[in-house]
Amino acid sequence: MSPEFIQTQTDLTRIVSKHLKLETGRRILKANCPFHADSSDSFMVSPAKNIFKCFGCGKEGGPIEFVMAIESKSYDEAVKSLALEFGV
């Protein structure tokens, strides 16, 4: 599978929820950012766009970038991990 397919077809909300407790906002989900000391829910997930962004540290991306950052994996390792987990 291509990385583009994995990026758009894997559920970022499901991936993030394994690592963080997401709170419901209007159209976004929010949490404390796992990538820096955060106490203000600056980490946002947009289920509609399948992307995340932290307004504190600036880290952003989709499912592949989140897995790379949270699990300290390379790009190729993150793609393979997501492909196996989601069967895409």
C-alpha atoms as a printed R data frame, in Angstrom:
   type eleno elety resid chain resno       x      y      z
1  ATOM     1    CA   MET     A     1   0.000  0.000  0.000
2  ATOM     2    CA   SER     A     2   1.136  3.504 -0.700
3  ATOM     3    CA   PRO     A     3   1.913  5.900  2.153
4  ATOM     4    CA   GLU     A     4  -0.713  8.299  0.769
5  ATOM     5    CA   PHE     A     5  -3.373  5.594  1.022
6  ATOM     6    CA   ILE     A     6  -2.336  4.761  4.588
7  ATOM     7    CA   GLN     A     7  -2.284  8.454  5.519
8  ATOM     8    CA   THR     A     8  -5.865  8.955  4.341
9  ATOM     9    CA   GLN     A     9  -7.417  5.575  5.158
10 ATOM    10    CA   THR     A    10  -6.205  4.951  8.726
11 ATOM    11    CA   ASP     A    11  -8.222  6.444 11.569
12 ATOM    12    CA   LEU     A    12  -6.081  9.037 13.356
13 ATOM    13    CA   THR     A    13  -8.599  9.378 16.188
14 ATOM    14    CA   ARG     A    14  -8.324  5.668 16.936
15 ATOM    15    CA   ILE     A    15  -4.517  5.820 16.864
16 ATOM    16    CA   VAL     A    16  -4.286  8.860 19.133
17 ATOM    17    CA   SER     A    17  -6.893  7.431 21.531
18 ATOM    18    CA   LYS     A    18  -4.553  4.534 22.286
19 ATOM    19    CA   HIS     A    19  -2.095  7.060 23.743
20 ATOM    20    CA   LEU     A    20  -4.169 10.007 24.963
21 ATOM    21    CA   LYS     A    21  -7.534 10.724 26.531
22 ATOM    22    CA   LEU     A    22  -9.265 12.928 23.969
23 ATOM    23    CA   GLU     A    23 -11.883 15.458 25.034
24 ATOM    24    CA   THR     A    24 -14.701 16.413 22.680
25 ATOM    25    CA   GLY     A    25 -14.741 19.965 21.351
26 ATOM    26    CA   ARG     A    26 -16.985 21.516 18.718
27 ATOM    27    CA   ARG     A    27 -15.562 19.876 15.587
28 ATOM    28    CA   ILE     A    28 -12.248 18.787 17.034
29 ATOM    29    CA   LEU     A    29 -10.909 16.566 19.777
30 ATOM    30    CA   LYS     A    30  -8.366 17.927 22.222
31 ATOM    31    CA   ALA     A    31  -5.870 16.719 24.795
32 ATOM    32    CA   ASN     A    32  -2.673 17.646 26.542
33 ATOM    33    CA   CYS     A    33   0.161 17.335 24.049
34 ATOM    34    CA   PRO     A    34   2.343 14.257 24.578
35 ATOM    35    CA   PHE     A    35   5.319 15.933 22.901
36 ATOM    36    CA   HIS     A    36   5.937 18.743 25.428
37 ATOM    37    CA   ALA     A    37   4.939 19.776 28.958
38 ATOM    38    CA   ASP     A    38   1.349 20.863 28.424
39 ATOM    39    CA   SER     A    39  -1.486 21.653 30.804
40 ATOM    40    CA   SER     A    40  -3.785 23.570 28.463
41 ATOM    41    CA   ASP     A    41  -5.178 21.057 25.943
42 ATOM    42    CA   SER     A    42  -3.176 22.558 23.081
43 ATOM    43    CA   PHE     A    43  -3.161 19.272 21.132
44 ATOM    44    CA   MET     A    44  -6.010 19.101 18.602
45 ATOM    45    CA   VAL     A    45  -7.247 16.280 16.348
46 ATOM    46    CA   SER     A    46  -9.556 16.942 13.428
47 ATOM    47    CA   PRO     A    47 -11.426 13.698 12.661
48 ATOM    48    CA   ALA     A    48 -12.888 15.207  9.475
49 ATOM    49    CA   LYS     A    49  -9.433 16.033  8.084
50 ATOM    50    CA   ASN     A    50  -7.583 13.131  9.767
51 ATOM    51    CA   ILE     A    51  -4.846 15.476 11.041
52 ATOM    52    CA   PHE     A    52  -3.445 16.669 14.363
53 ATOM    53    CA   LYS     A    53  -1.771 19.889 15.449
54 ATOM    54    CA   CYS     A    54  -0.326 21.142 18.704
55 ATOM    55    CA   PHE     A    55  -0.674 24.871 19.111
56 ATOM    56    CA   GLY     A    56   1.939 24.789 21.868
57 ATOM    57    CA   CYS     A    57   4.933 23.067 20.265
58 ATOM    58    CA   GLY     A    58   3.828 23.204 16.619
59 ATOM    59    CA   LYS     A    59   4.003 19.455 15.925
60 ATOM    60    CA   GLU     A    60   1.453 18.462 13.275
61 ATOM    61    CA   GLY     A    61   0.603 15.873 10.669
62 ATOM    62    CA   GLY     A    62  -1.465 12.804 10.017
63 ATOM    63    CA   PRO     A    63  -1.428  9.212 11.204
64 ATOM    64    CA   ILE     A    64   2.085  8.475  9.932
65 ATOM    65    CA   GLU     A    65   3.629 11.543 11.597
66 ATOM    66    CA   PHE     A    66   1.853 10.817 14.883
67 ATOM    67    CA   VAL     A    67   3.122  7.228 14.998
68 ATOM    68    CA   MET     A    68   6.625  8.402 14.079
69 ATOM    69    CA   ALA     A    69   6.647 10.903 16.946
70 ATOM    70    CA   ILE     A    70   4.866  8.935 19.666
71 ATOM    71    CA   GLU     A    71   6.617  5.607 19.006
72 ATOM    72    CA   SER     A    72  10.000  6.969 17.859
73 ATOM    73    CA   LYS     A    73   9.771  5.183 14.522
74 ATOM    74    CA   SER     A    74  11.164  6.056 11.129
75 ATOM    75    CA   TYR     A    75   8.791  6.987  8.308
76 ATOM    76    CA   ASP     A    76   9.017  3.512  6.757
77 ATOM    77    CA   GLU     A    77   8.538  1.800 10.126
78 ATOM    78    CA   ALA     A    78   5.442  3.893 10.860
79 ATOM    79    CA   VAL     A    79   3.940  3.124  7.437
80 ATOM    80    CA   LYS     A    80   4.525 -0.623  7.900
81 ATOM    81    CA   SER     A    81   3.138 -0.554 11.446
82 ATOM    82    CA   LEU     A    82  -0.048  1.208 10.349
83 ATOM    83    CA   ALA     A    83  -0.472 -1.066  7.339
84 ATOM    84    CA   LEU     A    84  -0.269 -4.117  9.585
85 ATOM    85    CA   GLU     A    85  -2.513 -2.711 12.308
86 ATOM    86    CA   PHE     A    86  -5.274 -1.533 10.000
87 ATOM    87    CA   GLY     A    87  -4.921 -4.169  7.305
88 ATOM    88    CA   VAL     A    88  -4.589 -1.659  4.493
